[in-house]
Amino acid sequence: MAESDNLHNKLQLVSEDVKFLKSQFHESAETKLDLHLPTEDSLKTRVRQLVEEFIHETFELARHSMVVNGVDMSTRDTLVDSLQKEEVVEPFDVELNEKLRHLYAEVDERTLEVTELRRQIPNQASEIYKQKLKEEQDLLDQALPTEDQSTDNDEAVSLPVDRIQTDYEDTLQLIKSLSKSVPELYSDLNELQEVINFLRQHS
């Protein structure tokens, strides 16, 4: 019980708190050094070294009154070693990096496809429309009587209405299909970006 009370009387900190406090001491000391010793020389270097040693020793003495990340620092050899042990560097994941590289390449490729389609679709639609219009005009020219033909011909002229209607619907369907390809590529790009964000968060 006495040991528990003793821990409650100590400063409860996390490693980030200690690092922040030390950095504040160092920054303040460096500001004072620049003020009183503006020139970089051997004297300033020596004074800086002494000040850093003093800050280090001060924190090492103060560790007996600290509980960092739930650990009583008085039971540890040094404060610095305890903080450094917690800084675990994860190994470089080659496989994950390769996946990201391929995803970035695919995003670039899809982006180029979208750009190219946005440029091509208006021209393609215009050409399709012109071609179909010409075909329908040719059909009408073939179906209608010319000046050389007899106007007394009582035989009814049959216009290829069904074919015109079919070609018209085919044209609309093709234009619609071309227009749909851009949103679909945008959707693919969004999905790829979500995968990249997920891999970043877990890398």
LINKADA-V617575 format. One record per residue. N is the residue number from 0. RES is the residue in one small letter. PSI is psi as a letter, one per 30 degrees, with the letter a starting at -180 (NA if undefined). NEAR is the number of other C-alpha atoms within 12 Angstrom. Layout:
# LINKADA-V617575
{{N & RES & PSI & NEAR} {N & RES & PSI & NEAR}}
This chain:
# LINKADA-V617575
{{0 & m & e & 7} {1 & a & e & 8} {2 & e & e & 10} {3 & s & e & 12} {4 & d & e & 9} {5 & n & e & 17} {6 & l & e & 23} {7 & h & f & 18} {8 & n & f & 15} {9 & k & l & 22} {10 & l & k & 23} {11 & q & j & 23} {12 & l & l & 24} {13 & v & l & 21} {14 & s & e & 27} {15 & e & e & 17} {16 & d & e & 18} {17 & v & e & 29} {18 & k & e & 22} {19 & f & e & 14} {20 & l & e & 19} {21 & k & e & 27} {22 & s & e & 18} {23 & q & e & 15} {24 & f & e & 22} {25 & h & e & 24} {26 & e & e & 18} {27 & s & e & 18} {28 & a & e & 25} {29 & e & e & 25} {30 & t & e & 15} {31 & k & e & 17} {32 & l & e & 25} {33 & d & e & 18} {34 & l & e & 13} {35 & h & f & 15} {36 & l & i & 19} {37 & p & f & 14} {38 & t & k & 12} {39 & e & j & 16} {40 & d & a & 13} {41 & s & e & 11} {42 & l & e & 15} {43 & k & e & 21} {44 & t & e & 18} {45 & r & e & 15} {46 & v & e & 21} {47 & r & e & 26} {48 & q & e & 18} {49 & l & e & 18} {50 & v & e & 22} {51 & e & e & 23} {52 & e & e & 18} {53 & f & e & 18} {54 & i & e & 25} {55 & h & e & 24} {56 & e & e & 17} {57 & t & e & 20} {58 & f & e & 26} {59 & e & e & 25} {60 & l & e & 19} {61 & a & f & 23} {62 & r & f & 31} {63 & h & f & 25} {64 & s & g & 25} {65 & m & k & 31} {66 & v & j & 29} {67 & v & k & 30} {68 & n & h & 18} {69 & g & g & 18} {70 & v & k & 25} {71 & d & j & 29} {72 & m & f & 32} {73 & s & f & 24} {74 & t & f & 17} {75 & r & l & 21} {76 & d & e & 15} {77 & t & l & 23} {78 & l & e & 32} {79 & v & e & 26} {80 & d & e & 15} {81 & s & e & 26} {82 & l & e & 26} {83 & q & e & 15} {84 & k & f & 13} {85 & e & f & 17} {86 & e & i & 13} {87 & v & k & 9} {88 & v & k & 10} {89 & e & k & 10} {90 & p & l & 10} {91 & f & k & 10} {92 & d & j & 15} {93 & v & e & 12} {94 & e & e & 13} {95 & l & e & 20} {96 & n & e & 18} {97 & e & e & 15} {98 & k & e & 20} {99 & l & e & 25} {100 & r & e & 18} {101 & h & e & 17} {102 & l & e & 27} {103 & y & e & 22} {104 & a & e & 18} {105 & e & e & 23} {106 & v & e & 26} {107 & d & e & 19} {108 & e & e & 19} {109 & r & e & 27} {110 & t & e & 25} {111 & l & e & 18} {112 & e & e & 23} {113 & v & e & 26} {114 & t & e & 18} {115 & e & e & 18} {116 & l & e & 25} {117 & r & f & 22} {118 & r & e & 16} {119 & q & e & 19} {120 & i & e & 24} {121 & p & e & 17} {122 & n & e & 17} {123 & q & e & 22} {124 & a & e & 24} {125 & s & e & 18} {126 & e & e & 17} {127 & i & e & 24} {128 & y & e & 23} {129 & k & e & 16} {130 & q & e & 17} {131 & k & e & 25} {132 & l & e & 19} {133 & k & e & 17} {134 & e & e & 20} {135 & e & e & 25} {136 & q & e & 17} {137 & d & e & 16} {138 & l & e & 21} {139 & l & e & 20} {140 & d & e & 16} {141 & q & e & 15} {142 & a & e & 17} {143 & l & k & 19} {144 & p & k & 20} {145 & t & l & 13} {146 & e & f & 9} {147 & d & f & 9} {148 & q & l & 11} {149 & s & k & 11} {150 & t & f & 13} {151 & d & f & 10} {152 & n & j & 11} {153 & d & f & 9} {154 & e & k & 9} {155 & a & k & 11} {156 & v & k & 16} {157 & s & j & 14} {158 & l & k & 19} {159 & p & i & 20} {160 & v & e & 15} {161 & d & e & 13} {162 & r & e & 17} {163 & i & e & 21} {164 & q & e & 16} {165 & t & e & 15} {166 & d & e & 23} {167 & y & e & 23} {168 & e & e & 16} {169 & d & e & 17} {170 & t & e & 26} {171 & l & e & 19} {172 & q & e & 17} {173 & l & e & 22} {174 & i & e & 23} {175 & k & e & 19} {176 & s & e & 18} {177 & l & e & 26} {178 & s & e & 23} {179 & k & f & 18} {180 & s & e & 23} {181 & v & e & 25} {182 & p & e & 21} {183 & e & e & 19} {184 & l & e & 27} {185 & y & e & 23} {186 & s & e & 18} {187 & d & e & 23} {188 & l & e & 26} {189 & n & e & 19} {190 & e & e & 18} {191 & l & e & 27} {192 & q & e & 23} {193 & e & e & 18} {194 & v & e & 22} {195 & i & e & 26} {196 & n & e & 16} {197 & f & e & 16} {198 & l & e & 21} {199 & r & e & 17} {200 & q & f & 10} {201 & h & g & 13} {202 & s & NA & 18}}
